[in-house]
Amino acid sequence: MTQVEDTSRDMRLDPDSFAQGYFENAVYRHWDPYEDVSEDLLEQDRENMLAQEDQGQEHFDALRGTIALFGAGEEAVTEDLMPLALVLEDIDDQMFVSSQIYEEAKHTQFFDRYWRNVINPVAEERGYEVVNPTDQRWFPEGYVELFDRTEAAMERLLTEDTPENRAKAYCHYHLVVESVLAQTGYYGLTSRFKEEKSDIYADDIETAHLPGLVKGVNFVRSDEGRHVGFGMHKVRHLIHEEGVDEAVVQDTLQSLLPLISETVQANQVEEADPVPLVEYASDKLTRRIDILTDATAEIPGVDELVKLENVDDPAASD
């Protein structure tokens, strides 16, 4: 039956569905990567980087390697999410996933713009080699394998769209790449470069305040909270309503943890301690599994999910 012939409900959209609520939240919290992260902010980042004492190319490569990982990750998820959009049957789900693909594209654009307008000009001014963000030097094997597995899990839906395969796809994409890897990395990045440094780092590495990077990443992080919530709802439904064995979810998530750990530790300078972020990622994964497998646990509301742990609401910031 086509959507045009669907007479199973009075109206096409269900305003009480969680997916429609998530879509409305995405519309309400819309941000513009050009206007909300202005050229003035990016210029401030360039000036702040250049005003700081030159600590050598190793430190600069640690930053631009991290930016390269984020940019490539956002680009990959922009490309790889489409199979899910094709197999979803419900219009409310389709609307939300459409908004998610759009947001992933905005994230990709932000990091591309940051590389062009901040990273490359600073490299030129410092006399460092100007390197593209696609250069393979930035990507550890575990990172490449993680995204190869995610792409395969998504594409499998086009030929074998089973509840188990949907659960695996959501686990790869929404619960590992989006929830654990991206949110851990973004938390670490903003902790390093916001004006008031976070106490999660015990080292004494001097870093510049980068307001443009922090503001853009905070918008991205907020979007990711909504994406993660959608995936968690879907996986819980598959476990508790469609009979998917929770071991499928646990095994999938645990199998990807070593790849997350390797990626989190990539592009670190020698004196940086990766332990806090590895522990943060592991704890986040454990909490996700608990919420998914416990039938009595509740997923936080979407307004709670888009809040950030160590900053003010980006939609309300200057």
N, C-alpha and C positions, 0 to 999 in steps of 0.2 A: 504494500500500500504506500503510495507516495504521500508526502506531507500535504499536498493539495486535497487529497481524498480523506485525510484523517478527520474523523468526526467523533473521536473518543473523548473530547473535552470541549468546553464552551469556547475558550480562548486558546490561542496557540501557546502563549507563554504562561508559566506558572510562577507568579511573583513570590510565592512562599517557598519555592525550591531553593536549596542552598546555592546551586549554580547561578540562578538568576540574581540572588543576593550578592554573590561574588562579582558578577558582571556589573551590577550597579555600583559596587564599591570601586571597581576599576575605572568606571566612567567618572565617578566623583573625585577620585584621587589622580586623575590624569595629569601628567607633567610633560613639558616640552623640552627635549634635550638641547634645543638651541636657545630658547628664551630663559628657562629656569637655571641652566648652567651657562651663563653668559660668557661672551668673549672676554669681558673684564675680569671674571673669575679665573679664566684660564691664563690670562696675562699675569694675574697675581701669583698663580702657581709657578709660572716661569720665573718671575722675579724672585720669589721666595727660594726656589731651588738654587738660583744663581747667586743669591745673597749669602747662602750658607757656604761655609768653608768646604772646598772640594775634598771629598773623602776618598776619591779614587773611583776608577771605573767599576770595580767590584760592587761597590754600594749602589752605583747608578744602575748597573745591570740587574741587581736584585730587584729594584723597583720596576724597571721596564720589562724584565722577565715576568714579573707578577702581572703587570698590565696586559702583557701578551697572552698569558694564560686565561685571564678573565675575558678578553676580547674574543679569543678563539672559542672559548666555552659558550659565550652568548651567541656567537654566530652558528655554532654547531646545533644548539638547541632550537634556534630559529628555523634551521633547515630540517631538523629531525622530528619535529612535533607533528608535522602534517599527517602522517598515517593515522594518528589517533583522531584527528579531526575528521578524517574520512570514514572511520568505522563507528563513531558515536552516532546514536540514533536520536537522542533527545535534543530538541532545539535549544533548550536552556544550556545544556552541556556544550553544544556547538557554539553558541554565542560566547560562552566564557573562554573556550579554547581559542576562538578567533581573537579575542582580546588579548589572550596570553601570547599568541604568535606576534601580534602587533607590538606588545611590550618587549618581547625578546629582540625584535628588530630595533626598537629604540635603544635598548641596552648595547646592541652591537654598534649602532651609530655613535653612541656616546664614547665608547672606548676607541673607535677608529678616529674620531675627532680629537680625542685627548692625545693620541699618539702623534697625529699630524701637527697639532697646535702647541703641544707642550714638550713631549718626549724628544722628538726630532730637533726642534730648535735648541733645547738645552744641550743635547748631544753635540750639535754643531758648535755651540758657544764654548763648550768644555774641550773641544778638540777630540771627542770620542768618535769611534766609528758609528756612522748612521746605519742602523739595521732595521729591516722591516719586522713588523710584529708577527709575520708568518714564518720567519726564519726558524728552522727546526732546532736550533740551539736552546730555545726557550722551553721545549716540551719534553718532559721525562717520559720514559716508556710506559709507566703506570697511567699517566694522564691520557696518552694516546689509546691505550687498551681500554680504559674506562669509557671513553667516548665511542670507540668502535663497538663495544658491547651494547652501549645505549642505542646506537643507531640500529644495530641488528635486532634488538628487542622491540624497537618501534616498527621496523619494517616487517617483522614477523606477523604483525597484526593484519597485514594486507593479504596474507595467505592462510594463516591459522589464527583466526580471531576467537580464541577460547577465553573463558574467565581466568584460567591460570596464566595465559600469556598476557592478558590485560594487566593482571596483578604484577607480573614481572616488568612490564613496560612502565607502569606507574612507579614501581620501586626504583628502576634505573633512573628514570627521568626526574620525577617530582620529589622522590624521597632520598635519593643519593646525590645526583648532580645539583638539583636545586636546593634541597633542604640541608644536607650535610656539607657537601663540598663548597658550594657557592656561599652559603650563609656563614660558614666558618672562615672562608677566605676574606669575605667582605668585612666581617667583624674584625679580623686581624688588621686589614688595611686601614680601616677608619680608626682603629685604636692606635695605630702608628702615626697617622698623619693629621689627626684632629688637633685643635689648638691645645686642649688639656689632655695630655697623654694618659692612656689607660694603665692601670696597675697590673694588667695581665702579663706585662713584660717586665722581667727582673733585670734585663741588661741595660746598659747606659748608652745605647746607640743614639746618636744625635740625628734627628730628622726634622726637616722643614715642615711648617704648617702648610697644608695644601687644601685651601678651602674649596676650590673647584672640584678636585678629585673627591673630597669627602662628601660634598653636597650631591654630586652625581651618583656616587656609590650608595648614599643613603636612599635616594629615590629607587635605585635598583633593588636594594635590600628590601624595601617596603613592598615592591611588586612581588618579589620572590616569596614573601610570607603568604600572600594570597595564593600564589601558584601551589605552594606546598600544601596549604589547607585543602585545596581542591583535590589533590592527589590522595591525601590522607582520607578524606571522605570516601573517595572511590575505592580505595583498598579496604577500608573497614566494611563497606557494603559487600565487596566481593568475598570477604572472609565470613562475615556474620549473616549475610542474606543469600549468597550464591554458593556457599559451601567450599570455597577455596581453602585448602589446608593452610593454616597459619605457618606451617613449616616452610612452605614455598616462599612466603614473604621473608621469614627470618633467614633462611638459607641464602636467598638472593642478596639481602642487605649485608649479611655478614661476609659473603664472598667478595664484596666490593670494598670492604673496609681497608684492606692492605693497599689498594690502589688510591684510596682517599689519603691515607697516611703518607704515601710516597709523594703525592701531588702537593699536599700541604707543606711538606718539607722542601719542596723545590725552590730554587732561586733564593736561598737564604745565605746571608753573609756568615762568615765563620763564627763571629761572636754572638750571633742570634740564637736564642734558645727556642727550638720548635715545639718543645713539650707542651706548653700551654695550649697551643692551637690543636695539637693532636688529641689532647685530653678533651678539649672543647668539642671536637668532631665526634669522638667516641661517645661522650656523654649525650650529645644530641641524637646520635643514632639509637642509643639505648632507650632514650625517652620516646622516640618515634615508635619503636617496636612495642613498648609498653602500651601506648595509646591505641595502636592498631589491633593488638591481640586481646586486650581486655574489653569485653563487651560492655562493661559498665563505665569505662572511661569516656570522657567527653573531649572532643576537639574544641579548642578555644574558638570564640567567634571571630569572624573575619576582621572586625575592627581591632581586635586584640592581636591577631596574627600580623597585621601590617605595622604594628608599633615596633620600634627598635629598642634594643637593650641598653645601648650606651649613648644615645643621642636624643635630641628633641625630634618631634615629628618633622620630617623633611618638608612636608607640604606647608608647614607653618613657618619654616625658617626663611631668613633673608636671602 
